[in-house]
Amino acid sequence: MPFAARLDNVETSAIRELFKLLGKPGIISFAGGFPDSAMFDVQGIQAAVQKALADAPGPALQYGATEGYDPLRAQIAAFMHAKGAASVQPGGLIVTTGSQQALDLLGKVMVDPGDRVIVEGPTFLATIQCFKLYGAQMVSAPIDAQGVQVDRLEQLIVAHKPKLVYLIPTFGNPSGAMLSRERRLRVLELAVKYQTLVVEDDPYGDLYFGEAPPPSLLALSPQVPGSADWLVHCGSLSKVLSPGLRVGWMVGPAALLAKATMCKQFSDAHTSTFAQATAAAYLESGRMPATLQHVRQVYGERARAMGAALQRELGDAVTFTQPQGGLFFWARLTGAGGKLADAGELARRAIAQGVAFVPGSPFFAADPDPSSFRLSFATADVARIEEGIARLGRAL
């Protein structure tokens, strides 16, 4: 078949391929990047469905505006206001089919073949695949526990003049890193100084385990005049309510949103109005704060259990930073004591021991770290976490 040449730039997700190996009975998986379905507020969502159909069945079941269902846009704006982004207006955002569609729309709107795009190293695998599909040349910016290293980011912006910079400032996937407030302000200053679009992807910012993280780049943008003109914010209900609803959103400059809306018309016409009406009714119900409090408590307990188990079972054979939120641990093998230093080989041995995780190399757009790997604590209870990490220790 004469497939489009753009497909030569991408390959099947390494994570999706790994899932094919997970059919072994009794395996404990830390490989997935999805929330625990036991955390879904089924009763609240069921009530939201009933309210959506009772209050406005016609709009909920009919075609809708590409920009989004107006009651949901109003609820999302209020949701963002509660997190400090007071400048967000319902008309200043579009609803997307999950935040991943927002990334695809940005690729369509912003990226020409050969354009440079800066991402964190490591970063969300689907972002690398998405922008590569549109012909981007990916540039990797180093990170540490406080997120992207802004001095190095500035050097890369100067050297490569990127079409955009993509960041996950809060509890990134896979890194779990949290960009400090000081660095967030520096990023906004760089956006203005070099007139470079910064994309803030924020699907995990509400999943903190103790003290709340610094405000989002969007919430901080009024402190850096002109930065809102160079900022896109992508949000989602997938990790905090339900990924099956496929409800996300994008806030950005009006001209960019207009182009994205046009491209969305060609793609899916609009995000499911039924899903949007359900999400709007749920947010209006006032149940979200209690839902968030519950998932923070559960995930925080699991994260602490995984950190303690890693220290106990793997010792100095691994290094990591204890995550303060999100769904992931990012770790590196040290090779201490003659133990393995190759995460790919450890993954193969781990499957034989009945435990799975994702090696880190696919999360790098360039210069992959073969010692790195990602563990998700979201879908296993404490007992399974402790058993799974014990199996991982035996695989070493």
Secondary structure as the mmCIF struct_conf table of DSSP 4:
data_model
#
loop_
_struct_conf.conf_type_id
_struct_conf.id
_struct_conf.beg_label_comp_id
_struct_conf.beg_label_asym_id
_struct_conf.beg_label_seq_id
_struct_conf.end_label_comp_id
_struct_conf.end_label_asym_id
_struct_conf.end_label_seq_id
HELX_RH_3T_P HELX_RH_3T_P1 ALA A 5 ASN A 9
HELX_RH_AL_P HELX_RH_AL_P1 ALA A 14 PHE A 19
TURN_TY1_P TURN_TY1_P1 LYS A 20 GLY A 23
BEND BEND1 LYS A 24 LYS A 24
TURN_TY1_P TURN_TY1_P2 PRO A 25 GLY A 26
STRN STRN1 ILE A 28 SER A 29
BEND BEND2 PHE A 34 PHE A 34
HELX_RH_3T_P HELX_RH_3T_P2 SER A 37 MET A 39
BEND BEND3 PHE A 40 PHE A 40
HELX_RH_AL_P HELX_RH_AL_P2 VAL A 42 ASP A 55
HELX_RH_AL_P HELX_RH_AL_P3 PRO A 57 LEU A 61
BEND BEND4 GLN A 62 GLN A 62
TURN_TY1_P TURN_TY1_P3 THR A 66 GLU A 67
HELX_RH_AL_P HELX_RH_AL_P4 ASP A 70 ALA A 82
TURN_TY1_P TURN_TY1_P4 LYS A 83 GLY A 84
TURN_TY1_P TURN_TY1_P5 ALA A 86 SER A 87
HELX_RH_3T_P HELX_RH_3T_P3 PRO A 90 GLY A 92
STRN STRN2 LEU A 93 THR A 97
HELX_RH_AL_P HELX_RH_AL_P5 GLY A 98 MET A 110
HELX_LH_PP_P HELX_LH_PP_P1 VAL A 111 ASP A 112
TURN_TY1_P TURN_TY1_P6 PRO A 113 GLY A 114
STRN STRN3 ARG A 116 GLY A 121
BEND BEND5 PRO A 122 PRO A 122
HELX_RH_AL_P HELX_RH_AL_P6 LEU A 125 LEU A 133
TURN_TY1_P TURN_TY1_P7 TYR A 134 GLY A 135
STRN STRN4 GLN A 137 ASP A 144
TURN_TY1_P TURN_TY1_P8 ALA A 145 GLN A 146
STRN STRN5 GLY A 147 VAL A 148
HELX_RH_AL_P HELX_RH_AL_P7 VAL A 150 HIS A 160
BEND BEND6 LYS A 163 LYS A 163
STRN STRN6 LEU A 164 LEU A 167
STRN STRN7 THR A 170 THR A 170
BEND BEND7 PHE A 171 PHE A 171
TURN_TY1_P TURN_TY1_P9 ASN A 173 SER A 175
STRN STRN8 MET A 178 MET A 178
HELX_RH_AL_P HELX_RH_AL_P8 ARG A 181 TYR A 194
TURN_TY1_P TURN_TY1_P10 GLN A 195 GLN A 195
STRN STRN9 LEU A 197 ASP A 201
BEND BEND8 PRO A 203 TYR A 204
TURN_TY1_P TURN_TY1_P11 GLY A 205 ASP A 206
STRN STRN10 TYR A 208 TYR A 208
BEND BEND9 PHE A 209 GLU A 211
HELX_LH_PP_P HELX_LH_PP_P2 ALA A 212 SER A 216
HELX_RH_AL_P HELX_RH_AL_P9 LEU A 217 LEU A 220
HELX_RH_3T_P HELX_RH_3T_P4 SER A 221 GLN A 223
BEND BEND10 VAL A 224 VAL A 224
TURN_TY1_P TURN_TY1_P12 PRO A 225 GLY A 226
HELX_RH_3T_P HELX_RH_3T_P5 SER A 227 TRP A 230
STRN STRN11 LEU A 231 SER A 236
BEND BEND11 LEU A 237 LEU A 237
TURN_TY1_P TURN_TY1_P13 SER A 238 LEU A 241
HELX_RH_3T_P HELX_RH_3T_P6 PRO A 243 LEU A 245
STRN STRN12 VAL A 247 VAL A 251
HELX_RH_AL_P HELX_RH_AL_P10 ALA A 254 SER A 267
TURN_TY1_P TURN_TY1_P14 ASP A 268 ASP A 268
BEND BEND12 ALA A 269 THR A 271
HELX_RH_AL_P HELX_RH_AL_P11 THR A 273 SER A 285
TURN_TY1_P TURN_TY1_P15 GLY A 286 GLY A 286
HELX_RH_AL_P HELX_RH_AL_P12 MET A 288 LEU A 314
HELX_RH_3T_P HELX_RH_3T_P7 GLY A 315 ALA A 317
STRN STRN13 VAL A 318 PHE A 320
BEND BEND13 GLN A 324 GLN A 324
STRN STRN14 GLY A 325 GLY A 325
BEND BEND14 GLY A 326 LEU A 327
STRN STRN15 PHE A 328 LEU A 333
HELX_RH_3T_P HELX_RH_3T_P8 ALA A 336 GLY A 338
HELX_RH_AL_P HELX_RH_AL_P13 ALA A 343 GLN A 353
TURN_TY1_P TURN_TY1_P16 GLY A 354 GLY A 354
STRN STRN16 VAL A 355 ALA A 356
STRN STRN17 VAL A 358 PRO A 359
BEND BEND15 GLY A 360 GLY A 360
HELX_RH_3T_P HELX_RH_3T_P9 SER A 361 PHE A 363
BEND BEND16 ALA A 365 ASP A 367
TURN_TY1_P TURN_TY1_P17 PRO A 370 SER A 371
STRN STRN18 SER A 372 SER A 376
TURN_TY1_P TURN_TY1_P18 ALA A 378 THR A 379
BEND BEND17 ALA A 380 ALA A 380
HELX_RH_AL_P HELX_RH_AL_P14 VAL A 382 ALA A 395
#
